[in-house]
Amino acid sequence: MVSGAENAVEVTLTRLRRLDTRPEAAPDPSAPRTLSDLYRDHRMRLVRLAVLLVDDPSTAEDVVQEAFTGLHRHWSGLRDEAAAVGYLRAAVVNGSRSVLRRRRTARDYVPPHQVNARSAESLAMLSAEHQAVVDALSTLPPRQREVLVLRYYGGLSEAEISDATGISRGTVKSTASRALDAVARVMRPGAR
């Protein structure tokens, strides 16, 4: 028993076969066939083949164009028109397979899981908070700003900050304390 879908496929294929077997204008046998002649005579048949394979008319057109581009590159090495048509047919089938492989790969791709993915709102808030901290840092004297930046953005210890700035560890500790108090005052709501 033939289902409706199988019947529709058969009807479509029968119509395509009729289109493909329409008599073409007889070419002048004395004139050599050109790539333009092959394009005019076989392009639509190849596009229909590609549409059946990739199920997308624009992609099918691209596949056929690539096949003709490849034929153009190899034009001088072809024996005759039959070889050119065979080359085009094989190129369309192979190009369609490549398209389907790329589709399958894209469909199967799973992006890596981001453990700490943040929402757009949290990123906007983070940016606002970050800007508030930068603004508060800009109000500090240079040494206090330097100590806080090295400690919290640079991740340095008090000893490393002491070595980097040339001040004692005790001064680093007291400067950081005063700087944190100043930043907290500036960032307190209604402080400005």
C-alpha positions as CSV (number, residue, x, y, z in Angstrom):
1,M,0.0,0.0,0.0
2,V,1.4,3.4,-1.1
3,S,1.1,6.2,1.4
4,G,0.1,9.8,0.4
5,A,3.6,11.1,1.0
6,E,5.2,8.4,-1.2
7,N,2.6,9.1,-3.9
8,A,3.4,12.8,-3.7
9,V,7.1,12.0,-4.1
10,E,6.5,9.8,-7.1
11,V,4.3,12.6,-8.7
12,T,7.1,15.1,-8.2
13,L,9.8,12.9,-9.5
14,T,7.7,12.0,-12.6
15,R,7.2,15.8,-13.3
16,L,10.9,16.4,-12.9
17,R,11.7,13.5,-15.3
18,R,9.4,15.0,-17.9
19,L,11.1,18.4,-17.5
20,D,14.5,16.7,-17.9
21,T,13.5,14.8,-21.0
22,R,12.1,17.7,-23.0
23,P,13.7,18.0,-26.4
24,E,16.3,20.7,-26.4
25,A,17.2,22.8,-29.4
26,A,19.6,20.8,-31.6
27,P,23.1,22.3,-31.2
28,D,25.2,23.0,-34.2
29,P,27.3,19.9,-34.4
30,S,30.2,21.7,-36.0
31,A,30.5,24.3,-33.2
32,P,32.3,23.3,-30.1
33,R,30.3,23.4,-26.9
34,T,31.2,26.1,-24.4
35,L,30.7,26.4,-20.7
36,S,27.9,28.8,-21.3
37,D,26.1,26.2,-23.5
38,L,26.4,23.7,-20.7
39,Y,25.2,26.2,-18.1
40,R,22.2,27.1,-20.2
41,D,21.3,23.5,-21.0
42,H,22.0,21.7,-17.7
43,R,21.7,24.3,-14.9
44,M,18.0,23.9,-14.1
45,R,18.3,20.1,-14.1
46,L,21.2,20.3,-11.7
47,V,19.4,22.8,-9.5
48,R,16.4,20.5,-9.3
49,L,18.7,17.6,-8.3
50,A,20.3,19.7,-5.6
51,V,16.9,20.9,-4.3
52,L,15.9,17.3,-3.9
53,L,19.1,16.6,-2.0
54,V,19.4,19.7,0.3
55,D,15.7,20.8,0.5
56,D,16.5,24.5,0.1
57,P,16.4,26.3,-3.2
58,S,19.0,29.0,-2.4
59,T,21.5,26.4,-1.0
60,A,20.8,24.3,-4.1
61,E,21.7,27.3,-6.3
62,D,24.9,27.8,-4.4
63,V,25.8,24.1,-4.8
64,V,25.3,24.3,-8.5
65,Q,27.2,27.5,-8.9
66,E,30.1,25.8,-7.0
67,A,29.9,22.9,-9.4
68,F,30.1,25.1,-12.5
69,T,33.0,27.0,-10.9
70,G,34.9,23.8,-10.4
71,L,34.1,22.8,-14.0
72,H,35.5,26.1,-15.2
73,R,38.7,25.4,-13.3
74,H,39.0,22.0,-15.0
75,W,37.6,23.0,-18.4
76,S,40.9,22.4,-20.3
77,G,41.3,18.8,-19.0
78,L,37.8,17.5,-20.0
79,R,37.4,15.0,-22.8
80,D,33.9,15.9,-24.0
81,E,30.5,17.2,-23.1
82,A,29.4,13.9,-21.5
83,A,32.4,14.0,-19.2
84,A,31.5,17.6,-18.3
85,V,27.9,16.7,-17.5
86,G,29.1,13.7,-15.4
87,Y,31.5,16.0,-13.6
88,L,28.8,18.5,-12.9
89,R,26.4,15.8,-11.6
90,A,29.1,14.4,-9.3
91,A,30.0,17.8,-8.1
92,V,26.4,18.7,-7.2
93,V,26.0,15.4,-5.3
94,N,29.2,15.9,-3.4
95,G,28.5,19.5,-2.7
96,S,25.0,18.6,-1.4
97,R,26.6,16.0,0.9
98,S,29.0,18.6,2.2
99,V,26.0,20.9,2.9
100,L,24.1,18.2,4.7
101,R,27.3,17.3,6.8
102,R,27.7,20.9,7.8
103,R,24.1,21.1,8.8
104,R,24.3,18.0,10.9
105,T,27.5,19.2,12.6
106,A,25.8,22.6,13.3
107,R,22.7,20.9,14.6
108,D,24.7,18.5,16.9
109,Y,27.0,21.3,18.3
110,V,26.4,21.9,22.0
111,P,28.1,25.0,23.2
112,P,30.2,24.6,26.3
113,H,28.4,25.1,29.6
114,Q,29.2,28.4,31.3
115,V,29.2,27.7,35.0
116,N,29.0,31.4,36.0
117,A,26.9,32.7,33.2
118,R,25.3,36.0,34.3
119,S,22.1,37.6,33.1
120,A,22.2,40.8,31.2
121,E,20.7,42.6,34.2
122,S,23.4,41.4,36.5
123,L,26.1,42.5,34.0
124,A,24.5,45.9,33.7
125,M,24.5,46.2,37.5
126,L,28.0,44.9,37.7
127,S,29.0,47.6,35.2
128,A,27.3,50.3,37.3
129,E,28.9,49.0,40.5
130,H,32.3,48.8,38.8
131,Q,31.9,52.3,37.5
132,A,31.0,53.5,41.0
133,V,34.1,51.9,42.4
134,V,36.3,53.5,39.7
135,D,34.7,56.8,40.5
136,A,35.3,56.4,44.2
137,L,39.0,55.4,43.5
138,S,39.5,58.6,41.5
139,T,38.7,60.7,44.6
140,L,41.6,59.1,46.6
141,P,45.1,60.5,46.8
142,P,47.5,58.7,44.5
143,R,49.2,56.6,47.1
144,Q,45.9,55.3,48.6
145,R,44.6,54.6,45.1
146,E,47.8,52.8,44.2
147,V,47.7,50.6,47.3
148,L,44.1,49.6,46.8
149,V,44.5,48.9,43.1
150,L,47.6,46.7,43.8
151,R,45.8,44.9,46.6
152,Y,42.4,44.3,45.2
153,Y,42.8,44.4,41.4
154,G,46.4,43.2,41.3
155,G,45.9,40.6,44.0
156,L,49.3,41.4,45.6
157,S,50.0,40.8,49.3
158,E,51.1,43.5,51.7
159,A,54.7,42.4,51.4
160,E,54.5,42.5,47.6
161,I,52.9,46.0,47.6
162,S,55.7,47.1,50.0
163,D,58.3,45.9,47.5
164,A,56.5,47.4,44.5
165,T,55.9,50.8,46.0
166,G,59.0,51.1,48.2
167,I,57.0,51.8,51.4
168,S,57.0,49.8,54.6
169,R,54.4,47.0,55.3
170,G,53.0,49.0,58.2
171,T,52.4,52.0,55.9
172,V,50.8,49.7,53.3
173,K,48.4,48.4,55.9
174,S,47.4,51.8,57.3
175,T,47.2,53.3,53.8
176,A,44.9,50.5,52.7
177,S,42.7,50.9,55.8
178,R,42.3,54.7,55.3
179,A,41.6,54.2,51.6
180,L,38.9,51.6,52.2
181,D,37.2,54.0,54.7
182,A,37.3,56.8,52.2
183,V,35.9,54.6,49.4
184,A,33.1,53.4,51.7
185,R,32.2,57.0,52.5
186,V,32.1,58.0,48.9
187,M,30.0,55.0,47.9
188,R,27.5,55.3,50.8
189,P,24.1,56.2,49.4
190,G,23.4,60.0,49.6
191,A,27.1,60.7,50.2
192,R,27.5,62.8,47.1
